[in-house]
Amino acid sequence: MDKPTTRIDPRILRTRQLLRDAFIDLLEEMDIEKISVNKLAERATINRVTFYLHYKDIPDMLEKMADDMIEDIHQVLDRSTVKSDSPEVINTTMMVKLLEHIADHSKFYKVILASHRTTIFTERLLRLLTELISDGIDKRGSDSFVVKANIQKDIAVWYSSASLIGTIVSWLRADMPYTPVFLAKQFFLLRTLPEHQE
């Protein structure tokens, strides 16, 4: 049985969105250590008391923003189910959806990943990518290039997730010169490149 979803009051969602937007705007202008609750509240056009109704402090706000980011990505990936037996098609489709989501929220991702490398967001995204890549290797089983090439799974996962997040960061820093579809296909070509080498 599905769990009933509790609807959050739209006013709460609006206030949290105002605070998130204010945080991103301030982070474009200054180092994270210089952002105070006063500055956040002023930029979000709310009072300090309202901030504390939603978050204990700025680290708590960042924690919840990171949770929301991962939840949003999970929802995007859950909606990207494809009717195909081909792991390549499934993986490429998921990658396109992830990159489209990042492109749709490019201001947020540029600031937290590409400009200021806010650790909590980078770590959470890296953890998510690590899980997705590890699951992908497991699903392919003995057909996986990692197994065929006798590569240690953990090393393959570290390498793939780090190169993936590094490429996403570089793509954002370069103002996304390639479409999500093109970039996802390039990722796939890079992954399959060793199989064609002698």
N, C-alpha and C positions, 0 to 999 in steps of 0.2 A: 504494500500500500504506500502511495506517495505521502510524504510528510506535507502537512498544510503549510503554505508559505505565508508568513506574517507580513502584512503590508506595512511599510514604514510611512509615517506621516510625511506627506510631500513637503511640509515646511521644514522638517528635520533634514530631508534630503537636500533641499535648496540651501539651507544654512551650511551644511557640510560642503556642498559644491562651491559656495562662495568662499569658504575657508581654503579649500584646495586650490581654487583659482588664485586667490590672494597669495598663497604660499608659493605657487609657481612663478607668479609675477615678481615677488620679492626675491626669489632665488635667482632670477635673471639679473637682478640688480646688485645683490650682495651675497657674501658667504653665509652659509647656513647658521653659523655660530652667532651672527649678528641679527638674526631674525628673532624677534621677541613676540610674546603674546599680544602686547600693546600694538606693535606694528601690524601684526596679522589682523587683529580685530579692526583696527583703523582702515586698513586696505579693503577688508571684506565688508566694511560699513555695518559692523555689528559692535556690541559692547563686550568687554572682557568677560562679564558674567555669562553671556551667551556662549562664548568659547568654552568655558569650564563646564557648561551643561553637556557638552559633547565630548570633550577630551580632558584628561588629567593635566597634560602639559604637551609641549611640542613633540617630544619623543613618542608619546602615546598617539598623537595625531599621525605621525609618520608611520608608525606600526599599522594603524588602521588603514591608512592610504595604501600601504604595500599589500595588506590583505585584500583590499578592494581591487587593486590592480591584478593580482593573481586570480581572484574570483572572476573578474571581467574576461581575462584570457581563457580561463577554463570554460566559461559560457560560450565564447566565440569558437573554441575548438570542439566543444560538444555539439555545436550546431553544424560543424563542418563534416559530418559523417557522409561517407561516399560509398555507393554500391559498387565495390570493386574488390577483386581478389588480389590485385597487384599492390604490394607494399609501397612501390614507387609512387603510384597514383595517389594512394592514401596519404603518404608522407608529404608529397608535393602539395596536395590540396590543403593539408593542415598548415604547412608552411606559408602558403598564400594567405590563408585566413589570418594567421598570426601577424604577418607583415602588413596586411590591409588594416588590421586593428591598430597596429603601431602607427601607420601612415595617417589613419583617421584621427589619432590623438597625438599627432607629431609634436605639438608644442610641449605637452606634458613629458613625452619620452625624450625629446631633445634636451630639455632642462635636466631631468633626473638621471639620464644615462649618458648623454653626449657632452653636456656642458659642465655639470657639477659633479657627476659620478656620485650621486647620493648612495652611500654604501648599502643601506637597507634594501633599496629597490634593485640594485645590481645583483646583490646576493640572492634575493627572492627569485628574480628572473632566471639567474643561473641555475638555481635549485630546480625550478620548473623545467628548464630545458634539459637538465641532466636526467630528470625522471622520464621525460618524453623520449629522449634518445635511448636510454636504458631499456624502456619498454619496447621500443622499436626493434632493438637488437634481439631481445627475448622472443618477440613475436616471429621474427624470421628464423630463429633457431639455427639449424645446421646450414640453412641457405644464406645466412648472414656472412658478409665479406669478412667481418671480424673473426668469425669461427674459421672460415676457409683460409684466411691468411695467418691463422694462429696468433692473433693479437689479443693481449689481455683485455678483457671487457672493460675493466675500470679505466685503463689507459685510453682506450678508444672513446669512452664516454667523456673523460676529462678533455681530451683533445677536441672532440666534436662540439661539446657545449661551449668551451672557451672560444673556439674559432667562430662559432655561430654568433655569440654575443658580441665578439669583437667586430665582426662584419656588420651586424646591425648598428652598432655604435658608429662605425665609419660611414655607413650609409646615411644615418641621421646627420652626422657632422657635415657631410657633403650635400645636404639638402635633398636627399633621396633622388638622385639622378636617374634611377632605374625604377620601373614599376614593380610592385610586389610580385606579380606573376613572373616577370623576367628574372628577378633576383632569386625567387624560389627555384626556377629551372636551373639557374647557375649553380645554386647549392647542390642540386641533384647531380649535375655534371661533375662537380668537384668531388662529390662522394663516390662516384662510380669511376673516376679517373684511374685509380690504381689497378682496377680490374683489367684495364686495357693495356697496361704497361707490361713489358716482358721482364 
